[in-house]
Amino acid sequence: MRTDRKNNELREIHFTKDFTKNALGSVLVEFGDTKVITTASVEISKPKWMEKDDPRGWITAEYSLLPSSTNVRCQRERTKISGRTQEIQRLIGRSLRACVDLTKMSDLTITVDADVIQADGGTRTASICGGFLALKIAIDRLIEIGQLTESPIIEPIAAISAGIVDDEVLLDLCYEEDSHAQVDSNIVLTQSGKIIEFQTTAEEEPYSYGQMLEIFNVAQNGIFQIIEKYNHI
């Protein structure tokens, strides 16, 4: 049993708007002891691989763990990106693209960077939440300066981790819980409850359909709480 919070409770969450001054949108996101700086940078151009007559703009993401973010110093990925990093930044990118009408931001490329300055579990889901807010801030400012005529955001998204630890379903796992999880999940949903990602893996024995539903339901409730917090930054 948890001693610091109930099994279905989130850690303490904070979003600090405009944490840095150079990016068009930036947010420091804190999920307990996990802290991530997310920024949204804008280029007035299409990606090189995109056809010139393609009506879409593009959103992409990059993710990194800073060397001192973990208990043992991790190496900077200067020349080769690890499989884990590639997986996470692809997850962030496709999650953000899923909540946006890219045809309403033609000829724009927005890059969302997520830099983990302290890791204690749930870095990818925190990055998605902070990344969405940084993206929204940048888009609002593009509208203010006349670069966009309307917001391409369809609806907000958020993400959270959940899992089974010692046969109990827990929401928003810290590192200690995650490292001992029998089942590990990362869930990304829209404000209306539509599923963008539902990654669930059995680390030991297979889990049941009923347990899968319990994981989803507790995660959905947590995501709705996170989206509500967006309104207060």
N, C-alpha and C positions, 0 to 999 in steps of 0.2 A: 504494500500500500504506500502511496505517496504521503509524505509528511508536510510538504510545503503548499500543496493545492489538491483539489479533487481530481479524480481521473479524467473528468470531462472539462477541466478548466484550462484556459490558455495561460501561458506565462505573462508577466507584465509586458505590455507592448507600448512602444513609443515611436512616433514619427516626427522628425524634425525637418521642417521645410527649409529650403535654401541653405543647406548645410555648407555648400561651397558656392563661390560667386561666379565662376567662369562658365559653367555649363548652363544651358537655358533652363533646365530643371534639375534639382538635386534634392535628395532626401537621405537623412541618416535614419535607418530603421533598426530598432532594437526589439528582439524577442528574448526576454530574459538576458542572459549573458552573451547571446549572439548579437553581433553588431555589424551592419553592412552599410557602406556608403554607396548609394545608387545615384547615377547621373544620366541625363539624357542630352546628347549633343546632336545638333542638326546640321546637315549639309544640303545645299540647294542643288541636288543632282541625284540621278538614279545610280544604283549599283552598276558596275561595269558589265556584269553578266546579263542585265535586263535589256530587252529590246527597246529601242527608242520610242516605238509607237505603243508600248505597253502603258495602259492608263493608270497603273498603280504606282504608288510610292513604296517604300520598304521600311521595315523595322527589324533591326538585328540586335544581338546582345553579346557581350563579352563578360566573363566571370573569372575572378581570381581570388585565391587565398593569399593574403600577405604573409611573409615569412614568420612573423611573430604572432599570427592569429591562433596558432595551435600550441599545445603544451610542449611539443618538440618542434623546433624550427623547421618549417617546410621550405623546400627549394623553390626559387622563382622559376617559372616556366618561360624561359627566355627564347629558346630555339625550338622546343617541341612541346606541344600541348598534350597533357595526359588524356586518356580516354574518359576519365571521370569529368574533367573540366569541359571537354567537348560535349559530353552528354548534358551537363548542367546548362551550359550556355545555349544549346539548342532548345532545351526545355523552356528557358526563359524567353527566347526569341519567339518560338511558336505560340507560347501562351499569350504574349503581348499582341502578336498579329491576329490572334483569334478574336480579340475584343475590338478590333478596329476595321473600318471600311477603308482599305488601302487606296481605293479609287478616289477618295476625297482628300488625299494628300499626295497627288501626283507630283512627280519631280522632286520629292523630298526623301531623304534617307535619315532616319533617326537611329542613332546607336545608343543603346542603354548599357552602361557599364555597371557591374556589381562587384565591388571590392570588399572582401570580408576582412575586417580589421580585428575581429575576435570571434572565434568559432566555438559554439557549444550546442551543436545540433540544429538542424532545420535551416541551414544556410541557403539552400536553394529556394525554399518556400519564402523565406524572408526576402530574398533577392527579387522574387516575383512581385511581392506586395510593394516593396520600395520602388521597384522598377516601374510598376504601373503608375504609382504616384508621381515619380519623376517625369514619366512620359506625359501624364495629364497636365502637369505644371508647364512643361515645354509647349504642349499644344495650345493651352490657354494663352500663352504669351505670343505664339505665332498668330493667333486670332487677333490679339490686341494690336500687333504691328501691321496687320493686314496681309500677312503671308498666306493665311488660310481664311476662307470665308465662313466656315463652319467646322465644328469638331467632328473628326472621323471616328471618335470613340463611340462604340455601340452601347456598351454597358461596362461598369467596373468589373474587375476580376480580383481574386485573392487566392492564396494557397496556404496550406498547412500540412504538417506531418501528423501521422497517427500510427498506432501499431499495437501489437499485443506483447506485453511484458509480464512474465510470471502468470500467464493465462488471464490477464486483465487488459481490456482495451483502454489505451491511454491517448490523450490528445496532446499535440505539441510536445514531442519528445525532446528532452535535452540529450547531450552526448552520452551520458552514463546510461540512460534508458535505451537510447538508440543502439548502443553497442551490445546490449543484452536482449534485444528484441527478438521474439520468435517470428513475428510478422512485422514488416516495415512498409509504410505507405506514404506516398506524397500525392496530395489531391489538389487540383486546380479547378475552381468553379467560377461561373459568372454570378452576378448579383441575382439573376433570376433562377439560379440553381442548375444551369446547363453545365455539362461536364466538358472540360478541356483536357484534363489528364486525370487518370486514376491508376497510378502505379502502385501495385501491391505485390509484395514478394514474400514467400515463406522462406525464412532463413533456416528453419529446422523442419518440423513436421508440417504437412499440409494443413491448411485452415479450412473451415467450413463455410458454406454459403451464408449461414446465419451470422458468423463472425465478420464476414465481408460486409454485410449490410450494417452491422453495428459500427464497424470502422467508418463506413461512408457517412452514416447518420451523425456520428459524433463530430466528424470532420466538417460536414456541411454546416452544422450549428456553429462551430468555431469560425468558419469562413464568413458567415453572415455577421458575426460579431466584429470581425476584422474590418469588413466593408463599412460597418456602422462607424468605426473609429475614423475612417477616411474623412468623414464629414466634420471632424473637429480639429483638423490641422490648418 
